[in-house]
Amino acid sequence: MRKYIFVAIIFSCFTVCHHVAIAQILPSLGCNDKSIRLQAEQIKQDFKAQGQEIFKDAMINMESRQPTPIAVHLKKGVLYQMVFIGSKEANRLNFEVYDGEDKKIDERVMKHPAMTNFVIYSFVPEKTDLYLVILSQIKGTKNLCGSFTIMQPSGNRPPATTTKPTTPANNSKTPAKTQGNPRYVPQKK
């Protein structure tokens, strides 16, 4: 009987120790900064008023000086608005976009983000691909909170039916009118 109790104690210790070790390896799955959350909600509401909807959205626990990579599958020809909000305490915010071939498409750096602590990046992919967005903040060794949202035009989801939507043909030699890129315009209260 003693052997069974000893084995049960060893097994339960191994199970508990294993879960503690795994919890230390995995980063926290989010953060809670009320000012960043309110700012993110306001920007999302402003884009919704312009006919956009949320494609991806997350609050991110970020380690200072450590890049936070986010892989996202984007479709060719769709206008995406990528919004990164960092801490006003940070000394610097970095926002980078790479295509599926690890080619850097663009980079935005915000120094002293106490005045403007967000980056809004409008992006229309030239091809459907898996893109990589790398975010980082710098503030000594402090952990920081951030928000990352991707907005897309409302109704951009694939249709539920398999029928092809009909579009009128442009048989004239004049190019078809294209809708301008919506920009972030804060709503007046």
MDTraj code that builds the backbone (N, CA, C; nanometers):
import mdtraj as md
import numpy as np

residues = "MET ARG LYS TYR ILE PHE VAL ALA ILE ILE PHE SER CYS PHE THR VAL CYS HIS HIS VAL ALA ILE ALA GLN ILE LEU PRO SER LEU GLY CYS ASN ASP LYS SER ILE ARG LEU GLN ALA GLU GLN ILE LYS GLN ASP PHE LYS ALA GLN GLY GLN GLU ILE PHE LYS ASP ALA MET ILE ASN MET GLU SER ARG GLN PRO THR PRO ILE ALA VAL HIS LEU LYS LYS GLY VAL LEU TYR GLN MET VAL PHE ILE GLY SER LYS GLU ALA ASN ARG LEU ASN PHE GLU VAL TYR ASP GLY GLU ASP LYS LYS ILE ASP GLU ARG VAL MET LYS HIS PRO ALA MET THR ASN PHE VAL ILE TYR SER PHE VAL PRO GLU LYS THR ASP LEU TYR LEU VAL ILE LEU SER GLN ILE LYS GLY THR LYS ASN LEU CYS GLY SER PHE THR ILE MET GLN PRO SER GLY ASN ARG PRO PRO ALA THR THR THR LYS PRO THR THR PRO ALA ASN ASN SER LYS THR PRO ALA LYS THR GLN GLY ASN PRO ARG TYR VAL PRO GLN LYS LYS".split()
xyz = np.array([
    [0.0824, -0.1190, 0.0000],
    [0.0000, 0.0000, 0.0000],
    [0.0873, 0.1261, 0.0000],
    [0.1973, 0.1229, 0.0743],
    [0.2878, 0.2367, 0.0805],
    [0.3438, 0.2698, -0.0573],
    [0.3738, 0.1675, -0.1365],
    [0.4297, 0.1891, -0.2699],
    [0.3305, 0.2647, -0.3587],
    [0.2019, 0.2282, -0.3486],
    [0.1004, 0.2940, -0.4303],
    [0.0843, 0.4408, -0.3906],
    [0.0873, 0.4697, -0.2621],
    [0.0756, 0.6077, -0.2148],
    [0.1973, 0.6878, -0.2614],
    [0.3164, 0.6282, -0.2499],
    [0.4387, 0.6961, -0.2924],
    [0.4332, 0.7263, -0.4428],
    [0.3887, 0.6291, -0.5236],
    [0.3771, 0.6499, -0.6686],
    [0.2743, 0.7584, -0.6982],
    [0.1623, 0.7601, -0.6273],
    [0.0588, 0.8615, -0.6482],
    [0.1123, 1.0009, -0.6141],
    [0.1911, 1.0115, -0.5056],
    [0.2481, 1.1416, -0.4676],
    [0.3478, 1.1880, -0.5734],
    [0.4331, 1.0999, -0.6191],
    [0.5318, 1.1347, -0.7221],
    [0.4600, 1.1781, -0.8498],
    [0.3578, 1.1028, -0.8902],
    [0.2845, 1.1351, -1.0123],
    [0.2154, 1.2710, -1.0005],
    [0.1485, 1.2970, -0.8866],
    [0.0800, 1.4256, -0.8708],
    [0.1793, 1.5412, -0.8660],
    [0.2969, 1.5206, -0.8051],
    [0.3992, 1.6249, -0.8026],
    [0.4500, 1.6518, -0.9439],
    [0.4701, 1.5462, -1.0220],
    [0.5165, 1.5633, -1.1588],
    [0.4142, 1.6414, -1.2410],
    [0.2853, 1.6086, -1.2237],
    [0.1795, 1.6762, -1.2978],
    [0.1727, 1.8239, -1.2601],
    [0.1747, 1.8566, -1.1316],
    [0.1673, 1.9951, -1.0865],
    [0.2926, 2.0707, -1.1294],
    [0.4109, 2.0117, -1.1105],
    [0.5360, 2.0770, -1.1490],
    [0.5402, 2.1011, -1.2998],
    [0.4892, 2.0060, -1.3783],
    [0.4870, 2.0184, -1.5234],
    [0.4002, 2.1378, -1.5651],
    [0.2809, 2.1519, -1.5040],
    [0.1919, 2.2630, -1.5380],
    [0.2525, 2.3968, -1.4968],
    [0.3214, 2.4025, -1.3836],
    [0.3863, 2.5260, -1.3401],
    [0.4957, 2.5634, -1.4389],
    [0.5747, 2.4659, -1.4845],
    [0.6817, 2.4931, -1.5806],
    [0.6250, 2.5431, -1.7123],
    [0.5169, 2.4842, -1.7589],
    [0.4554, 2.5279, -1.8848],
    [0.3990, 2.6686, -1.8695],
    [0.3382, 2.6995, -1.7547],
    [0.2821, 2.8329, -1.7338],
    [0.3912, 2.9392, -1.7345],
    [0.5121, 2.9050, -1.6907],
    [0.6205, 3.0020, -1.6907],
    [0.6739, 3.0250, -1.8318],
    [0.6635, 2.9275, -1.9189],
    [0.7143, 2.9407, -2.0553],
    [0.6191, 3.0229, -2.1416],
    [0.4883, 3.0005, -2.1293],
    [0.3901, 3.0677, -2.2145],
    [0.3699, 3.2120, -2.1705],
    [0.3691, 3.3070, -2.2643],
    [0.3426, 3.4463, -2.2276],
    [0.1943, 3.4657, -2.1965],
    [0.1658, 3.5715, -2.1289],
    [0.0279, 3.6063, -2.0966],
    [-0.0475, 3.6337, -2.2270],
    [-0.1730, 3.5925, -2.2344],
    [-0.2497, 3.6022, -2.3591],
    [-0.3204, 3.7350, -2.3763],
    [-0.2840, 3.8352, -2.3050],
    [-0.3465, 3.9653, -2.3206],
    [-0.3064, 4.0564, -2.2072],
    [-0.3560, 4.1746, -2.2110],
    [-0.3266, 4.2697, -2.1048],
    [-0.4477, 4.3575, -2.0862],
    [-0.4446, 4.4369, -1.9810],
    [-0.5573, 4.5242, -1.9538],
    [-0.5047, 4.6616, -1.9172],
    [-0.5110, 4.7513, -2.0107],
    [-0.4758, 4.8914, -1.9891],
    [-0.5974, 4.9717, -2.0328],
    [-0.6654, 5.0302, -1.9357],
    [-0.7926, 5.0966, -1.9634],
    [-0.7789, 5.2082, -2.0669],
    [-0.6731, 5.2887, -2.0582],
    [-0.6591, 5.4001, -2.1521],
    [-0.6356, 5.3501, -2.2949],
    [-0.5549, 5.2437, -2.3111],
    [-0.5317, 5.1873, -2.4445],
    [-0.6595, 5.1245, -2.4976],
    [-0.7317, 5.0531, -2.4115],
    [-0.8571, 4.9896, -2.4538],
    [-0.9593, 5.0942, -2.4991],
    [-0.9735, 5.2042, -2.4240],
    [-1.0677, 5.3100, -2.4621],
    [-1.0264, 5.3766, -2.5930],
    [-0.8968, 5.4015, -2.6095],
    [-0.8474, 5.4618, -2.7329],
    [-0.8730, 5.3696, -2.8512],
    [-0.8482, 5.2395, -2.8328],
    [-0.8720, 5.1420, -2.9397],
    [-1.0199, 5.1371, -2.9757],
    [-1.1079, 5.1383, -2.8766],
    [-1.2518, 5.1351, -2.9030],
    [-1.2958, 5.2588, -2.9804],
    [-1.2408, 5.3754, -2.9462],
    [-1.2778, 5.4979, -3.0159],
    [-1.2349, 5.4920, -3.1628],
    [-1.1126, 5.4460, -3.1880],
    [-1.0635, 5.4363, -3.3265],
    [-1.1464, 5.3349, -3.4056],
    [-1.1799, 5.2213, -3.3436],
    [-1.2627, 5.1216, -3.4121],
    [-1.4007, 5.1780, -3.4451],
    [-1.4600, 5.2533, -3.3515],
    [-1.5906, 5.3132, -3.3773],
    [-1.5830, 5.4152, -3.4910],
    [-1.4739, 5.4915, -3.4961],
    [-1.4563, 5.5883, -3.6039],
    [-1.4462, 5.5189, -3.7395],
    [-1.3738, 5.4065, -3.7462],
    [-1.3647, 5.3312, -3.8717],
    [-1.4978, 5.2656, -3.9063],
    [-1.5706, 5.2179, -3.8064],
    [-1.7022, 5.1581, -3.8329],
    [-1.7962, 5.2612, -3.8935],
    [-1.7863, 5.3848, -3.8490],
    [-1.8693, 5.4917, -3.9038],
    [-1.8351, 5.5194, -4.0500],
    [-1.7155, 5.4776, -4.0934],
    [-1.6726, 5.4949, -4.2323],
    [-1.6945, 5.3678, -4.3145],
    [-1.7703, 5.2704, -4.2602],
    [-1.8030, 5.1496, -4.3355],
    [-1.7036, 5.0365, -4.3194],
    [-1.6231, 5.0399, -4.2172],
    [-1.5257, 4.9336, -4.1919],
    [-1.5793, 4.8407, -4.0827],
    [-1.5245, 4.7182, -4.0780],
    [-1.5575, 4.6243, -3.9722],
    [-1.4287, 4.5607, -3.9215],
    [-1.4345, 4.5017, -3.8030],
    [-1.3163, 4.4405, -3.7421],
    [-1.2854, 4.3093, -3.8118],
    [-1.1604, 4.2946, -3.8547],
    [-1.1106, 4.1705, -3.9137],
    [-1.0343, 4.0910, -3.8075],
    [-0.9441, 4.1552, -3.7360],
    [-0.8690, 4.0952, -3.6246],
    [-0.8567, 4.2005, -3.5163],
    [-0.8533, 4.1561, -3.3892],
    [-0.8452, 4.2511, -3.2790],
    [-0.7888, 4.1808, -3.1560],
    [-0.6907, 4.2434, -3.0892],
    [-0.6338, 4.1820, -2.9684],
    [-0.5610, 4.2851, -2.8842],
    [-0.5688, 4.2659, -2.7543],
    [-0.4835, 4.3374, -2.6596],
    [-0.3628, 4.2468, -2.6386],
    [-0.2421, 4.3049, -2.6401],
    [-0.1205, 4.2253, -2.6396],
    [-0.0291, 4.2648, -2.5248],
    [0.0134, 4.1673, -2.4456],
    [0.1147, 4.1900, -2.3430],
    [0.2504, 4.1852, -2.4124],
    [0.3239, 4.2957, -2.4070],
    [0.4492, 4.3060, -2.4816],
    [0.5653, 4.3283, -2.3863],
    [0.6761, 4.2598, -2.4153],
    [0.7985, 4.2787, -2.3394],
    [0.8804, 4.3873, -2.4076],
    [0.9332, 4.4809, -2.3292],
    [1.0111, 4.5896, -2.3863],
    [1.1269, 4.5355, -2.4686],
    [1.1473, 4.5947, -2.5854],
    [1.2558, 4.5625, -2.6788],
    [1.2392, 4.4274, -2.7491],
    [1.1346, 4.3522, -2.7179],
    [1.1142, 4.2218, -2.7808],
    [1.0090, 4.2342, -2.8903],
    [1.0404, 4.1906, -3.0119],
    [0.9414, 4.1972, -3.1199],
    [0.8245, 4.1026, -3.0942],
    [0.7069, 4.1489, -3.1293],
    [0.5859, 4.0681, -3.1181],
    [0.5362, 4.0420, -3.2595],
    [0.5620, 3.9213, -3.3131],
    [0.5185, 3.8920, -3.4510],
    [0.3726, 3.8470, -3.4558],
    [0.3014, 3.8946, -3.5570],
    [0.1622, 3.8562, -3.5787],
    [0.1476, 3.8177, -3.7251],
    [0.1139, 3.6915, -3.7503],
    [0.0926, 3.6435, -3.8874],
    [-0.0560, 3.6550, -3.9197],
    [-0.0843, 3.7105, -4.0371],
    [-0.2241, 3.7277, -4.0752],
    [-0.2390, 3.7044, -4.2253],
    [-0.3444, 3.6319, -4.2630],
    [-0.3715, 3.6009, -4.4029],
    [-0.4572, 3.7126, -4.4604],
    [-0.4044, 3.7843, -4.5596],
    [-0.4754, 3.8963, -4.6204],
    [-0.5028, 3.8681, -4.7676],
    [-0.6150, 3.9229, -4.8172],
    [-0.6568, 3.8995, -4.9560],
    [-0.6124, 4.0131, -5.0472],
    [-0.5803, 3.9764, -5.1674],
    [-0.5401, 4.0725, -5.2708],
    [-0.6514, 4.1739, -5.2964],
    [-0.6115, 4.3012, -5.3075],
    [-0.7040, 4.4053, -5.3481],
    [-0.7978, 4.4582, -5.2419],
    [-0.7900, 4.4078, -5.1200],
    [-0.8782, 4.4532, -5.0122],
    [-0.8036, 4.5589, -4.9307],
    [-0.8719, 4.6679, -4.8990],
    [-0.8125, 4.7736, -4.8174],
    [-0.8215, 4.7344, -4.6705],
    [-0.7065, 4.7184, -4.6063],
    [-0.6999, 4.6886, -4.4634],
    [-0.6438, 4.8103, -4.3913],
    [-0.7009, 4.8406, -4.2768],
    [-0.6497, 4.9456, -4.1897],
    [-0.5922, 4.8759, -4.0666],
    [-0.4598, 4.8813, -4.0507],
    [-0.3943, 4.8187, -3.9364],
    [-0.3688, 4.9266, -3.8318],
    [-0.4131, 4.9003, -3.7092],
    [-0.4028, 4.9984, -3.6016],
    [-0.3233, 4.9373, -3.4869],
    [-0.2088, 4.9970, -3.4566],
    [-0.1264, 4.9561, -3.3430],
    [-0.1244, 5.0707, -3.2433],
    [-0.1692, 5.0431, -3.1212],
    [-0.1667, 5.1427, -3.0142],
    [-0.0717, 5.0924, -2.9076],
    [0.0255, 5.1758, -2.8753],
    [0.1229, 5.1415, -2.7728],
    [0.1042, 5.2261, -2.6487],
    [0.1852, 5.1975, -2.5502],
    [0.1800, 5.2702, -2.4239],
    [0.2366, 5.4106, -2.4405],
    [0.1741, 5.5065, -2.3733],
    [0.2264, 5.6435, -2.3744],
    [0.3548, 5.6534, -2.2930],
    [0.3819, 5.5516, -2.2113],
    [0.5044, 5.5475, -2.1319],
    [0.6254, 5.5038, -2.2153],
    [0.6020, 5.4428, -2.3290],
    [0.7121, 5.3905, -2.4115],
    [0.7956, 5.5049, -2.4678],
    [0.9215, 5.4756, -2.4929],
    [1.0111, 5.5729, -2.5555],
    [1.0030, 5.5650, -2.7074],
    [0.9589, 5.4482, -2.7563],
    [0.9551, 5.4272, -2.9012],
    [0.8604, 5.3131, -2.9348],
    [0.7878, 5.3271, -3.0469],
    [0.7016, 5.2216, -3.1005],
    [0.7512, 5.1863, -3.2394],
    [0.7572, 5.0581, -3.2715],
    [0.7965, 5.0116, -3.4049],
    [0.6839, 4.9282, -3.4633],
    [0.6600, 4.9477, -3.5933],
    [0.5578, 4.8744, -3.6675],
    [0.6200, 4.8368, -3.8009],
    [0.6285, 4.7056, -3.8304],
    [0.6874, 4.6586, -3.9559],
    [0.5920, 4.5602, -4.0222],
    [0.5904, 4.5607, -4.1560],
    [0.5071, 4.4677, -4.2327],
    [0.5966, 4.3946, -4.3323],
    [0.5846, 4.2602, -4.3365],
    [0.6594, 4.1759, -4.4290],
    [0.5616, 4.0920, -4.5099],
    [0.5985, 4.0622, -4.6349],
    [0.5149, 3.9739, -4.7163],
    [0.5528, 3.8287, -4.6895],
    [0.4905, 3.7364, -4.7623],
    [0.5132, 3.5938, -4.7422],
    [0.6529, 3.5467, -4.7790],
    [0.7285, 3.6311, -4.8483],
    [0.8661, 3.5967, -4.8856],
    [0.9671, 3.6682, -4.7961],
    [0.9223, 3.7151, -4.6798],
    [1.0043, 3.7865, -4.5819],
    [1.0662, 3.9147, -4.6360],
    [1.0009, 3.9753, -4.7329],
    [1.0455, 4.1034, -4.7866],
    [0.9735, 4.2145, -4.7098],
    [1.0501, 4.3090, -4.6551],
    [0.9904, 4.4185, -4.5790],
    [0.9136, 4.5101, -4.6736],
    [0.7874, 4.5308, -4.6420],
    [0.7022, 4.6174, -4.7218],
    [0.7106, 4.7608, -4.6704],
    [0.7056, 4.7759, -4.5391],
    [0.7101, 4.9095, -4.4813],
    [0.7458, 4.9007, -4.3339],
    [0.7887, 5.0155, -4.2791],
    [0.8219, 5.0266, -4.1379],
    [0.7825, 5.1656, -4.0899],
    [0.7234, 5.1720, -3.9715],
    [0.6885, 5.2993, -3.9093],
    [0.7504, 5.3012, -3.7699],
    [0.8146, 5.4118, -3.7360],
    [0.8763, 5.4277, -3.6049],
    [0.8205, 5.5549, -3.5427],
    [0.7697, 5.5421, -3.4215],
    [0.7181, 5.6573, -3.3475],
    [0.8099, 5.6789, -3.2278],
    [0.8831, 5.7905, -3.2279],
    [0.9684, 5.8248, -3.1137],
    [0.8900, 5.9156, -3.0213],
    [0.9062, 5.8944, -2.8928],
    [0.8371, 5.9722, -2.7897],
    [0.6863, 5.9717, -2.8126],
    [0.6233, 5.8537, -2.7997],
    [0.4806, 5.8422, -2.8315],
    [0.3858, 5.9030, -2.7286],
    [0.4371, 5.9845, -2.6368],
    [0.3469, 6.0473, -2.5398],
    [0.2441, 6.1358, -2.6107],
    [0.2838, 6.1944, -2.7237],
    [0.1913, 6.2800, -2.7987],
    [0.1002, 6.1971, -2.8897],
    [0.1578, 6.1084, -2.9679],
    [0.0817, 6.0212, -3.0574],
    [0.1323, 5.8798, -3.0353],
    [0.0520, 5.7984, -2.9683],
    [0.0948, 5.6637, -2.9321],
    [0.0314, 5.5564, -3.0194],
    [-0.0025, 5.5920, -3.1449],
    [-0.0618, 5.4910, -3.2319],
    [-0.0133, 5.5071, -3.3747],
    [-0.0188, 5.3950, -3.4454],
    [0.0151, 5.3914, -3.5877],
    [-0.1076, 5.3373, -3.6595],
    [-0.1521, 5.4073, -3.7623],
    [-0.2592, 5.3568, -3.8486],
    [-0.1973, 5.3401, -3.9861],
    [-0.1982, 5.2166, -4.0335],
    [-0.1332, 5.1836, -4.1596],
    [-0.2372, 5.1297, -4.2567],
    [-0.2594, 5.1998, -4.3658],
    [-0.3522, 5.1549, -4.4707],
    [-0.2756, 5.0668, -4.5676],
    [-0.3328, 4.9496, -4.5982],
    [-0.2597, 4.8522, -4.6794],
    [-0.3542, 4.7778, -4.7718],
    [-0.3191, 4.7751, -4.9010],
    [-0.3922, 4.6962, -5.0004],
    [-0.2914, 4.5950, -5.0559],
    [-0.3025, 4.4675, -5.0170],
    [-0.2075, 4.3671, -5.0658],
    [-0.2137, 4.3498, -5.2170],
    [-0.0965, 4.3319, -5.2782],
    [-0.0891, 4.3055, -5.4223],
    [-0.1162, 4.1592, -5.4538],
    [-0.1095, 4.0738, -5.3505],
    [-0.1406, 3.9322, -5.3692],
    [-0.1962, 3.8758, -5.2394],
    [-0.2782, 3.7719, -5.2511],
    [-0.3289, 3.7024, -5.1336],
    [-0.2131, 3.6224, -5.0760],
    [-0.1846, 3.6446, -4.9481],
    [-0.0664, 3.5823, -4.8889],
    [-0.0759, 3.5896, -4.7370],
    [0.0173, 3.5221, -4.6719],
    [0.0333, 3.5302, -4.5280],
    [0.1347, 3.6404, -4.5015],
    [0.0913, 3.7469, -4.4362],
    [0.1773, 3.8612, -4.4076],
    [0.2172, 3.8581, -4.2616],
    [0.3320, 3.9165, -4.2328],
    [0.3832, 3.9205, -4.0965],
    [0.3921, 4.0657, -4.0528],
    [0.3268, 4.0964, -3.9416],
    [0.3344, 4.2290, -3.8812],
    [0.4156, 4.2130, -3.7538],
    [0.5183, 4.2950, -3.7385],
    [0.6030, 4.2882, -3.6193],
    [0.5893, 4.4190, -3.5434],
    [0.5474, 4.4071, -3.4180],
    [0.5266, 4.5222, -3.3315],
    [0.6279, 4.5188, -3.2187],
    [0.6733, 4.6350, -3.1758],
    [0.7588, 4.6404, -3.0574],
    [0.7482, 4.7770, -2.9920],
    [0.7772, 4.7776, -2.8620],
    [0.7800, 4.8995, -2.7829],
    [0.9071, 4.8979, -2.6995],
    [0.9584, 5.0148, -2.6676],
    [1.0789, 5.0231, -2.5856],
    [1.0509, 5.1112, -2.4648],
    [1.0757, 5.0552, -2.3465],
    [1.0664, 5.1301, -2.2208],
    [1.1469, 5.0549, -2.1154],
    [1.2783, 5.0711, -2.1167],
    [1.3633, 5.0028, -2.0194],
    [1.3418, 4.8531, -2.0234],
    [1.3142, 4.7951, -1.9077],
    [1.2873, 4.6506, -1.9007],
    [1.1421, 4.6238, -1.8630],
    [1.0600, 4.7241, -1.8712],
    [0.9216, 4.7137, -1.8289],
    [0.8357, 4.6410, -1.9332],
    [0.7410, 4.5592, -1.8852],
    [0.6417, 4.5000, -1.9742],
    [0.5359, 4.6049, -2.0033],
    [0.4900, 4.6069, -2.1267],
    [0.3951, 4.7081, -2.1704],
    [0.2733, 4.6427, -2.2334],
    [0.1660, 4.7173, -2.2385],
    [0.0431, 4.6703, -2.3014],
    [0.0305, 4.7376, -2.4377],
    [-0.0286, 4.6682, -2.5321],
    [-0.0534, 4.7244, -2.6635],
    [-0.1831, 4.6702, -2.7200],
    [-0.2306, 4.7350, -2.8235],
    [-0.3523, 4.6909, -2.8922],
    [-0.3219, 4.6840, -3.0406],
    [-0.3696, 4.5781, -3.1055],
    [-0.3523, 4.5650, -3.2495],
    [-0.4856, 4.5249, -3.3102],
    [-0.5303, 4.6030, -3.4082],
    [-0.6582, 4.5789, -3.4750],
    [-0.6384, 4.5907, -3.6251],
    [-0.7055, 4.5050, -3.6987],
    [-0.7104, 4.5173, -3.8444],
    [-0.8568, 4.5357, -3.8819],
    [-0.8830, 4.6441, -3.9527],
    [-1.0178, 4.6727, -4.0018],
    [-1.0215, 4.6440, -4.1517],
    [-1.1394, 4.6069, -4.2018],
    [-1.1596, 4.5823, -4.3445],
    [-1.2951, 4.6393, -4.3833],
    [-1.3183, 4.6594, -4.5136],
    [-1.4488, 4.7106, -4.5561],
    [-1.5606, 4.6148, -4.5138],
    [-1.6722, 4.6706, -4.4695],
    [-1.7865, 4.5884, -4.4293],
    [-1.8345, 4.5059, -4.5477],
    [-1.8786, 4.3862, -4.5189],
    [-1.9300, 4.2997, -4.6236],
    [-1.8217, 4.2379, -4.7092],
    [-1.6976, 4.2345, -4.6608],
    [-1.5868, 4.1803, -4.7388],
    [-1.5713, 4.0299, -4.7206],
    [-1.6617, 3.9706, -4.6503],
    [-1.6544, 3.8251, -4.6308],
    [-1.7044, 3.7546, -4.7564],
    [-1.6535, 3.6332, -4.7844],
    [-1.6987, 3.5628, -4.9042],
    [-1.8480, 3.5305, -4.8948],
    [-1.9178, 3.5341, -5.0069],
    [-2.0616, 3.5056, -5.0043],
    [-2.0884, 3.3607, -4.9640],
    [-2.2045, 3.3394, -4.9010],
    [-2.2407, 3.2057, -4.8537],
    [-2.2796, 3.1150, -4.9697],
    [-2.3258, 3.1719, -5.0794],
    [-2.3669, 3.0907, -5.1938],
    [-2.2498, 3.0739, -5.2901],
    [-2.2630, 2.9794, -5.3800],
    [-2.1562, 2.9543, -5.4765],
    [-2.1793, 3.0277, -5.6084],
    [-2.2865, 3.1058, -5.6169],
    [-2.3111, 3.1797, -5.7407],
    [-2.2174, 3.2989, -5.7493],
    [-2.1801, 3.3310, -5.8710],
    [-2.0902, 3.4427, -5.8942],
    [-2.1695, 3.5714, -5.8954],
    [-2.1227, 3.6734, -5.8207],
    [-2.1945, 3.8003, -5.8267],
    [-2.1755, 3.8647, -5.9641],
    [-2.2806, 3.9274, -6.0114],
    [-2.2708, 3.9916, -6.1423],
    [-2.2282, 4.1356, -6.1247],
    [-2.1365, 4.1801, -6.2084],
    [-2.0924, 4.3192, -6.2056],
    [-2.1073, 4.3732, -6.3463],
    [-2.1502, 4.4975, -6.3573],
    [-2.1648, 4.5534, -6.4913],
    [-2.0284, 4.5687, -6.5571],
    [-2.0225, 4.5381, -6.6846],
    [-1.8965, 4.5483, -6.7583],
    [-1.8703, 4.6943, -6.7938],
    [-1.7448, 4.7300, -6.7927],
    [-1.7049, 4.8640, -6.8323],
    [-1.6498, 4.8530, -6.9738],
    [-1.7356, 4.8733, -7.0728],
    [-1.6951, 4.8589, -7.2122],
    [-1.6373, 4.9866, -7.2707],
    [-1.6440, 5.0951, -7.1957],
    [-1.5900, 5.2203, -7.2486],
    [-1.4387, 5.2225, -7.2296],
    [-1.3749, 5.3193, -7.2940],
    [-1.2302, 5.3311, -7.2813],
    [-1.1901, 5.4120, -7.1586],
    [-1.2879, 5.4656, -7.0878],
    [-1.2557, 5.5399, -6.9666],
    [-1.2483, 5.4421, -6.8502],
    [-1.1526, 5.4620, -6.7611],
    [-1.1408, 5.3696, -6.6482],
    [-1.2595, 5.3824, -6.5538],
    [-1.2908, 5.2730, -6.4913],
    [-1.4008, 5.2740, -6.3951],
    [-1.3605, 5.3570, -6.2746],
    [-1.4580, 5.4225, -6.2143],
    [-1.4287, 5.5010, -6.0954],
    [-1.3996, 5.4065, -5.9803],
    [-1.2962, 5.4390, -5.9067],
    [-1.2629, 5.3578, -5.7895],
    [-1.2897, 5.4403, -5.6655],
    [-1.3289, 5.3701, -5.5631],
    [-1.3572, 5.4373, -5.4385],
    [-1.2256, 5.4765, -5.3742],
    [-1.2156, 5.5971, -5.3225],
    [-1.0935, 5.6446, -5.2569],
    [-1.0656, 5.5683, -5.1298],
    [-0.9414, 5.5713, -5.0862],
    [-0.9027, 5.5049, -4.9627],
    [-0.9565, 5.5834, -4.8440],
    [-1.0382, 5.5199, -4.7592],
    [-1.0837, 5.5921, -4.6415],
    [-0.9672, 5.6128, -4.5462],
    [-0.9625, 5.7286, -4.4869],
    [-0.8580, 5.7581, -4.3904],
    [-0.9217, 5.7690, -4.2538],
    [-0.8389, 5.7638, -4.1531],
    [-0.8894, 5.7793, -4.0166],
    [-0.9272, 5.9238, -3.9951],
    [-1.0531, 5.9463, -3.9682],
    [-1.1023, 6.0803, -3.9390],
    [-1.1755, 6.0720, -3.8066],
    [-1.1195, 6.1340, -3.7008],
    [-1.1867, 6.1274, -3.5711],
    [-1.3255, 6.1882, -3.5799],
    [-1.4207, 6.1247, -3.5167],
    [-1.5571, 6.1736, -3.5163],
    [-1.5711, 6.2849, -3.4136],
    [-1.6378, 6.3934, -3.4513],
    [-1.6599, 6.5042, -3.3590],
    [-1.7708, 6.4691, -3.2641],
    [-1.7540, 6.5121, -3.1433],
    [-1.8554, 6.4819, -3.0398],
    [-1.9429, 6.5999, -3.0158],
])
top = md.Topology()
chain = top.add_chain()
for i, resn in enumerate(residues, 1):
    res = top.add_residue(resn, chain, resSeq=i)
    for name in ("N", "CA", "C"):
        top.add_atom(name, md.element.get_by_symbol(name[0]), res)
traj = md.Trajectory(xyz[None], top)
